[in-house]
Amino acid sequence: MEPRRLLIVEDEAPVAQLLASAVRRLGYAVVGITDSAAEGFRIAAETRPDLAVLDIELHGRTEGIDLARRLREELDIPSIFLTGRSDEQTLEEVHRSGSFGYLLKPFHPQELKACMELALQRHARESHLVRLEQALTAAVRCAADGVILVGPADEVLYLNPAAERLTGWTTPEIRGQPLSTVFRARSVGPESDTSFLDQQTAGHASARPAPAREILLFTRNDQTVPVEVTEAPLQDEVHGRFGSVLVFRDITERKRYQNMLRESRQRLRALARNLETSREDERARIAREIHDELGQMLTKLKMDLAALLRKAAAIPDPACEIKLREMMQLVDQSVQTVRRISSELRPGLLDTLGLAAALEWEAQQFQTRTGIRCQVRLGPHLPHLDRGVATALFRIAQEALTNVARHAQASQVELSLQTDGSALRLTVTDNGRGASREALQRPGCFGILGMRERVHALGGEFLIESQPGHGTHILARVPCQPESDVPRP
């Protein structure tokens, strides 16, 4: 490690040589010795020593004081004084010069070493703090967010360029003024009638930064700008709170994109509801035509075959009779198929007997088709439901049971429909293998997405809980709305 380098400025030659010998024995290097303040500054500018040891009085003038000040301000070189003067005026001049030490002649080498080491350590700490302050100042000035530094009495100390641009004020104009003068803001949402600063005042006792909030900022020209702001207190354990920092950003563009996204979602949901309405109407039409038209034709065909079968019984032709009976069986199967397809498209029970009967029928069909035990629990005093609500809840239950059959590997499932007077609660719970949260949120889960959108369209809430090995629980809670408030599917 290289020795620390010193500059000695002393007008008494014997003292200067004694001082140089002493510091060399202490392990320091001497870059120059002079008795002139001007020459000392020139040597310091060329050699950049770590420390200057100065005499206050050079040739009868207190040039050492001015030299120490110039070394500190222009070259960032610390200095200490060696002098025989100890009066109050000298001490005051030493203090104003920015010197890092003071030692009276005659001196002891160990006292000199202690004074020099303390001066070097203090200068290193202060230089580090200055560099850190410069870096932080540059970062704050370059920040895109507005930054306001506030004093202990809520007076404005500093605005960075972004804060000046957003508020319309400049630091020289507003320095020392109350924060409420430059940062006039109102909260948004339920507390929109309350001043933001009034709310922040209540939180000054907290040592934690306030969470980011959206507010409306009133500029110098009384224009409003939506901003997101947070406040961080400045405090330490000894002195307590000595100020705060406000950081805020213009979120005009973000709000615009949020509104566009919200409108787009609303349009897409309206489109989805319209498509679902059209699909349900088309299902009902096809189911009705299949049941009425095709069902009637098959019934008529069955009646004609029955008449032919009676006539064939009088004719001794066993082959013809067998063929007619096979045709009768085929017609019976076709009638059953027509009924099944018609029910799957749009269960007639849903329109005639209501949601509860349709859910019981669906559970019975599910159990017959899959072999999975399906239990239905219906609450008492279920309200008469609008066609839209009934259809949406039935389709949700149908989709949930389909997912159980396809993925759950369950042995039993429970379907429940309850009401608390203000809302309906449809739950589907199975004892299957369950699924992770990530699996339920993967992009291909259109069935879950469809159930969620159906519930959202009714102004309700949808919840799905599942863990691997612990089954799945689905809850659809929708308000008991008047018929005029419910979208018709």
For each residue, the residues with C-beta under 8 A, 3 or more apart:
1:
2: 29
3: 27 28 29
4: 27 28 29 50 51 116 120
5: 28 29 30 31 47 49 50 51
6: 23 28 29 30 31 49 50 51 52 53 116
7: 30 31 32 40 43 44 47 49 51 52 53 77
8: 16 19 20 23 30 32 33 34 52 53
9: 33 34 35 36 37 40 52 53 54 55 58 64 67
10: 13 15 16 19 33 35 53 54 55 82
11: 35 55 57 58 59
12: 15 16 35 55
13: 10 16 17 35
14: 17 18
15: 10 12 18 19 55 82 105
16: 8 10 12 13 19 20 33 35
17: 13 14 20 21 33
18: 14 15 21 22
19: 8 10 15 16 22 23 53 82 112
20: 8 16 17 23 24 30 33
21: 17 18 24 25
22: 18 19 25 26 109 112
23: 6 8 19 20 26 28 30 53 112 116
24: 20 21 27 28 29 30
25: 21 22 109
26: 22 23 109 112 113
27: 3 4 24
28: 3 4 5 6 23 24 116
29: 2 3 4 5 6 24
30: 5 6 7 8 20 23 24 33
31: 5 6 7 43 47 49
32: 7 8 40 43 47 49
33: 8 9 10 16 17 20 30
34: 8 9 39 40 43
35: 9 10 11 12 13 16 39 58 59
36: 9 39 40 58
37: 9 40 41 58 63 64 66 67
38: 41 42
39: 34 35 36 42 43
40: 7 9 32 34 36 37 43 44 52 54 67
41: 37 38 44 45 67 70 71
42: 38 39 45 46
43: 7 31 32 34 39 40 46 47
44: 7 40 41 47 48 49 52 71 75 77
45: 41 42 48 75
46: 42 43
47: 5 7 31 32 43 44
48: 44 45 75 77
49: 5 6 7 31 32 44 52 77
50: 4 5 6 77 78 120
51: 4 5 6 7 77 78 79 80 116 119 120 123
52: 6 7 8 9 40 44 49 67 68 71 77 78 79 80
53: 6 7 8 9 10 19 23 79 80 82 116
54: 9 10 40 64 67 68 79 80 81 82 99
55: 9 10 11 12 15 58 64 81 82 83
56: 62 64 65 81 83 85 90 93 94
57: 11 60 61 62 63 64 83 85
58: 9 11 35 36 37 55 61 62 63 64
59: 11 35 63
60: 57
61: 57 58
62: 56 57 58 65 66 93
63: 37 57 58 59 66 67
64: 9 37 54 55 56 57 58 67 68 81 83
65: 56 62 68 69 93 94 96 97
66: 37 62 63 69 70 97
67: 9 37 40 41 52 54 63 64 70 71 79
68: 52 54 64 65 71 72 79 81 97 98 99
69: 65 66 72 73 96 97 98
70: 41 66 67 73 74 75
71: 41 44 52 67 68 74 75 77 78 79
72: 68 69 75 76 77 78 79 97 98 99
73: 69 70 98
74: 70 71
75: 44 45 48 70 71 72
76: 72 127
77: 7 44 48 49 50 51 52 71 72
78: 50 51 52 71 72 99 100 119 120 122 123
79: 51 52 53 54 67 68 71 72 97 99 100 119
80: 51 52 53 54 99 100 101 102 103 115 116 119
81: 54 55 56 64 68 94 99 101 102 103
82: 10 15 19 53 54 55 103 104 105 107 112
83: 55 56 57 64 86 90 102 103 104 105
84: 104 105
85: 56 57 90
86: 83 90 91 104
87: 90 91
88: 91 92
89: 92 93
90: 56 83 85 86 87 93 94
91: 86 87 88 94 95 102
92: 88 89 95 96
93: 56 62 65 89 90 96 97
94: 56 65 81 90 91 97 99 102
95: 91 92 99
96: 65 69 92 93
97: 65 66 68 69 72 79 93 94
98: 68 69 72 73
99: 54 68 72 78 79 80 81 94 95 102
100: 78 79 80 118 119 122 123
101: 80 81 115 116 118 119
102: 80 81 83 91 94 99 115
103: 80 81 82 83 107 111 112 115
104: 82 83 84 86 107
105: 15 82 83 84
106:
107: 82 103 104 111 112
108: 111 112
109: 22 25 26 112 113
110: 113 114
111: 103 107 108 114 115
112: 19 22 23 26 82 103 107 108 109 115 116
113: 26 109 110 116 117
114: 110 111 117 118
115: 80 101 102 103 111 112 118 119
116: 4 6 23 28 51 53 80 101 112 113 119 120
117: 113 114 120 121
118: 100 101 114 115 121 122
119: 51 78 79 80 100 101 115 116 122 123
120: 4 50 51 78 116 117 123 124
121: 117 118 124 125
122: 78 100 118 119 125 126
123: 51 78 100 119 120 126 127
124: 120 121 127 128
125: 121 122 128 129
126: 122 123 129 130
127: 76 123 124 130 131
128: 124 125 131 132
129: 125 126 132 133
130: 126 127 133 134
131: 127 128 134 135
132: 128 129 135 136
133: 129 130 136 137
134: 130 131 137 138
135: 131 132 138 139
136: 132 133 139 140
137: 133 134 140 141
138: 134 135 141 142
139: 135 136 142 143
140: 136 137 143 147 160
141: 137 138 160 161
142: 138 139
143: 139 140 147 160 162
144: 162 249
145: 162 247 248 249
146: 159 160 162 163 165 166 167 227 246 247 248 249
147: 140 143 158 159 160 162 163 245 246 247
148: 156 158 159 160 163 179 182 183 245 246 248
149: 156 157 158 159 243 245
150: 154 155 156 157 179 243 244 245 246
151: 154 155 156 157 242 243
152: 241 242 243
153:
154: 150 151 178 179 180 244
155: 150 151 176 177 178 179
156: 148 149 150 151 159 171 174 175 176 177 178 179 181 182
157: 149 150 151 175 176 243
158: 147 148 149 171 175
159: 146 147 148 149 156 163 164 167 169 170 171 174 182
160: 140 141 143 146 147 148 163 164
161: 141 164 165
162: 143 144 145 146 147 165 166
163: 146 147 148 159 160 166 167 248
164: 159 160 161 167 168 169 170 171
165: 146 161 162 168
166: 146 162 163 217 219 225 227 248 250
167: 146 159 163 164 182 183 217 219 220
168: 164 165 219 220 221
169: 159 164 173 174 182 220
170: 159 164 173 174
171: 156 158 159 164 174 175
172: 175
173: 169 170
174: 156 159 169 170 171 177 181 182
175: 156 157 158 171 172
176: 155 156 157
177: 155 156 174 181 182
178: 154 155 156 181
179: 148 150 154 155 156 182 183 197 246
180: 154 183 184 195 197
181: 156 174 177 178 184
182: 148 156 159 167 169 174 177 179
183: 148 167 179 180 196 197 217 246
184: 180 181 217 218
185: 195 196 197 215 216 217 218 227 229
186: 192 193 194 195 196 215 216 218
187: 191 192 194 195 196 199 213 215 216
188: 191 192 214 215 216 226
189: 192 214
190:
191: 187 188 194 199
192: 186 187 188 189
193: 186
194: 186 187 191 198 199
195: 180 185 186 187 198 199
196: 183 185 186 187 199 200 213 215 229
197: 179 180 183 185 200 201
198: 194 195 201 202
199: 187 191 194 195 196 202 203
200: 196 197 203 204 210 231
201: 197 198 204
202: 198 199
203: 199 200 206 210 231
204: 200 201 233 241 244
205:
206: 203 210 233
207: 233 235
208: 233
209: 230 231 232 233
210: 200 203 206 213 230 231 232
211: 230
212: 228 229 230
213: 187 196 210 228 229 230
214: 188 189 226 227 228 251
215: 185 186 187 188 196 226 227 228 229
216: 185 186 187 188 224 225 226 227
217: 166 167 183 184 185 224 225 226 227 229 248
218: 184 185 186 222 223 224
219: 166 167 168 222 223 224 225
220: 167 168 169
221: 168
222: 218 219
223: 218 219
224: 216 217 218 219
225: 166 216 217 219 250 252
226: 188 214 215 216 217 250 251 252 255
227: 146 166 185 214 215 216 217 248 249 250 251
228: 212 213 214 215 248 249 251
229: 185 196 212 213 215 217 246 247 248
230: 209 210 211 212 213 246 247 248
231: 200 203 209 210 244 245 246 247
232: 209 210 244 245 247
233: 204 206 207 208 209 241 243 244
234: 241 242 243 244 245
235: 207 239 240 241 242
236: 239 240 242
237:
238:
239: 235 236 242
240: 235 236
241: 152 204 233 234 235 244
242: 151 152 234 235 236 239
243: 149 150 151 152 157 233 234
244: 150 154 204 231 232 233 234 241
245: 147 148 149 150 231 232 234
246: 146 147 148 150 179 183 229 230 231
247: 145 146 147 229 230 231 232
248: 145 146 148 163 166 217 227 228 229 230
249: 144 145 146 227 228
250: 166 225 226 227 253
251: 214 226 227 228 254 255
252: 225 226 255 256
253: 250 256 257
254: 251 257 258
255: 226 251 252 258 259
256: 252 253 259 260
257: 253 254 260 261
258: 254 255 261 262
259: 255 256 262 263
260: 256 257 263 264
261: 257 258 264 265
262: 258 259 265 266
263: 259 260 266 267
264: 260 261 267 268
265: 261 262 268 269
266: 262 263 269 270
267: 263 264 270 271
268: 264 265 271 272
269: 265 266 272 273 453 456 457
270: 266 267 273 274
271: 267 268 274 275
272: 268 269 275 276 453 457
273: 269 270 276 277 457 487 489
274: 270 271 277 278
275: 271 272 278 279
276: 272 273 279 280 454 489
277: 273 274 280 281 487 488 489
278: 274 275 281 282
279: 275 276 282 283
280: 276 277 283 284 346 391 489
281: 277 278 284 285
282: 278 279 285 286
283: 279 280 286 287 345 346
284: 280 281 287 288 345 346
285: 281 282 288 289
286: 282 283 289 290 345
287: 283 284 290 291 341 342 343 345 346 348
288: 284 285 291 292 342 346
289: 285 286 292 293 294
290: 286 287 293 294 295 338 341 342 345
291: 287 288 294 295 338 339 342 348
292: 288 289 295 296
293: 289 290 296 297
294: 289 290 291 297 298 338
295: 290 291 292 298 299 335 338 339 342
296: 292 293 299 300
297: 293 294 300 301
298: 294 295 301 302 331 334 335 338
299: 295 296 302 303 335
300: 296 297 303 304
301: 297 298 304 305 331
302: 298 299 305 306 328 331 332 335
303: 299 300 306 307
304: 300 301 307 308
305: 301 302 308 309 324 327 328 331
306: 302 303 309 310 328
307: 303 304 310 311
308: 304 305 311 312 324
309: 305 306 312 313 321 324 325 328
310: 306 307 313 314
311: 307 308 314 315
312: 308 309 315 317 320 321 324
313: 309 310 321
314: 310 311
315: 311 312 320
316:
317: 312 320 321
318: 321 322
319: 322 323
320: 312 315 317 323 324
321: 309 312 313 317 318 324 325
322: 318 319 325 326
323: 319 320 326 327
324: 305 308 309 312 320 321 327 328
325: 309 321 322 328 329
326: 322 323 329 330
327: 305 323 324 330 331
328: 302 305 306 309 324 325 331 332
329: 325 326 332 333
330: 326 327 333 334
331: 298 301 302 305 327 328 334 335
332: 302 328 329 335 336
333: 329 330 336 337
334: 298 330 331 337 338
335: 295 298 299 302 331 332 338 339
336: 332 333 339 340
337: 333 334 340 341
338: 290 291 294 295 298 334 335 341 342
339: 291 295 335 336 342 343
340: 336 337 343 344
341: 287 290 337 338 344 345
342: 287 288 290 291 295 338 339 345 346 348
343: 287 339 340 346 347 348 361 365
344: 340 341 347
345: 283 284 286 287 290 341 342
346: 280 283 284 287 288 342 343 350 351
347: 343 344 350 351 358 361 362 394
348: 287 291 342 343 351 352
349: 352 353 354 357 358 361
350: 346 347 353 354 355 357 358 390 391 394
351: 346 347 348 387
352: 348 349
353: 349 350 356 357 358
354: 349 350 357 358 382 384 385 390
355: 350 358 359 382 385 389 390 393 394 417
356: 353 359 360 378 382 417
357: 349 350 353 354 360 361
358: 347 349 350 353 354 355 361 362 390 394
359: 355 356 362 363 376 378 394 397 415 417
360: 356 357 363 364 376 378
361: 343 347 349 357 358 364 365
362: 347 358 359 365 366 394 397 398 401
363: 359 360 366 367 374 375 376 401 415
364: 360 361 367 368 374
365: 343 361 362 368 369
366: 362 363 369 370 372 374 401 405 413
367: 363 364 370 371 372 373 374
368: 364 365
369: 365 366 405
370: 366 367 405
371: 367
372: 366 367 404 405 410 411 412 413
373: 367 411 412 413
374: 363 364 366 367 401 412 413 414 415
375: 363 412 413 414 415
376: 359 360 363 414 415 416 417
377: 414 415 416 417 418
378: 356 359 360 382 416 417 418
379: 382 416 417 418 419
380:
381: 419
382: 354 355 356 378 379 385 417 419 424
383: 419 424 480
384: 354
385: 354 355 382 389 390 393 424 480
386: 389 390 481 482 483 486 488
387: 351 390 391 488 489
388: 391 392 458 486 487 488 489
389: 355 385 386 392 393 424 458 478 481 486
390: 350 354 355 358 385 386 387 393 394
391: 280 350 387 388 394 395 489
392: 388 389 395 396 454 455 457 458 478 489
393: 355 385 389 390 396 397 417 424 426 476 478
394: 347 350 355 358 359 362 390 391 397 398
395: 391 392 398 399 454
396: 392 393 399 400 426 451 454 455 474 476
397: 359 362 393 394 400 401 415 426 428
398: 362 394 395 401 402
399: 395 396 402 403 447 450 451
400: 396 397 403 404 428 451 474
401: 362 363 366 374 397 398 404 405 413 415 428
402: 398 399 405 406 447
403: 399 400 406 407 408 447 448
404: 372 400 401 407 408 410 413 428 430 432 472
405: 366 369 370 372 401 402 408
406: 402 403
407: 403 404 432 435
408: 403 404 405 413 430 432 433 434 471 472
409: 432 433
410: 372 404 413 430 431 432 433 471
411: 372 373 431
412: 372 373 374 375 430 431
413: 366 372 373 374 375 401 404 408 410 428 429 430 431
414: 374 375 376 377 427 428 429 430
415: 359 363 374 375 376 377 397 401 426 427 428
416: 376 377 378 379 425 426 427 428 429
417: 355 356 359 376 377 378 379 382 393 424 425 426
418: 377 378 379 424 425 427
419: 379 381 382 383 423 424 425 480
420: 423 425
421: 480
422: 479 480
423: 419 420 460 477 478 479 480
424: 382 383 385 389 393 417 418 419 477 478 479 480
425: 416 417 418 419 420 475 476 477
426: 393 396 397 415 416 417 475 476 477 478
427: 414 415 416 418 473 474 475 476
428: 397 400 401 404 413 414 415 416 473 474
429: 413 414 416 471 472 473 474
430: 404 408 410 412 413 414 471 472
431: 410 411 412 413 471
432: 404 407 408 409 410 471 472
433: 408 409 410 468 469 471
434: 408 466 467 468 469 470 471 472
435: 407 439 440 466 468 472
436: 439 440 466 467 468
437: 440 441 466
438: 441 442
439: 435 436 442
440: 435 436 437 445 448 464 466
441: 437 438 445
442: 438 439 445
443:
444:
445: 440 441 442 448 449
446: 449 450
447: 399 402 403 450 451
448: 403 440 445 451 452 464
449: 445 446 452 453
450: 399 446 447 453 454
451: 396 399 400 447 448 454 455 462 474 476
452: 448 449 455 456 462
453: 269 272 449 450 456 457
454: 276 392 395 396 450 451 457 458 476
455: 392 396 451 452 458 460 461 462 476 477 478
456: 269 452 453 459 460 462
457: 269 272 273 392 453 454 487
458: 388 389 392 454 455 478 479 481 486 487
459: 456 478 479 481
460: 423 455 456 476 477 478 479
461: 455 475 476 477
462: 451 452 455 456 474 475 476 477
463: 474 475 477
464: 440 448 472 473 474 475
465: 472 473 475
466: 434 435 436 437 440 470 471 472 473
467: 434 436 470
468: 433 434 435 436
469: 433 434
470: 434 466 467
471: 408 410 429 430 431 432 433 434 466
472: 404 408 429 430 432 434 435 464 465 466
473: 427 428 429 464 465 466
474: 396 400 427 428 429 451 462 463 464
475: 425 426 427 461 462 463 464 465
476: 393 396 425 426 427 451 454 455 460 461 462
477: 423 424 425 426 455 460 461 462 463
478: 389 392 393 423 424 426 455 458 459 460 481
479: 422 423 424 458 459 460
480: 383 385 419 421 422 423 424
481: 386 389 458 459 478 485 486
482: 386 485 486
483: 386 486
484:
485: 481 482
486: 386 388 389 458 481 482 483
487: 273 277 388 457 458
488: 277 386 387 388
489: 273 276 277 280 387 388 391 392
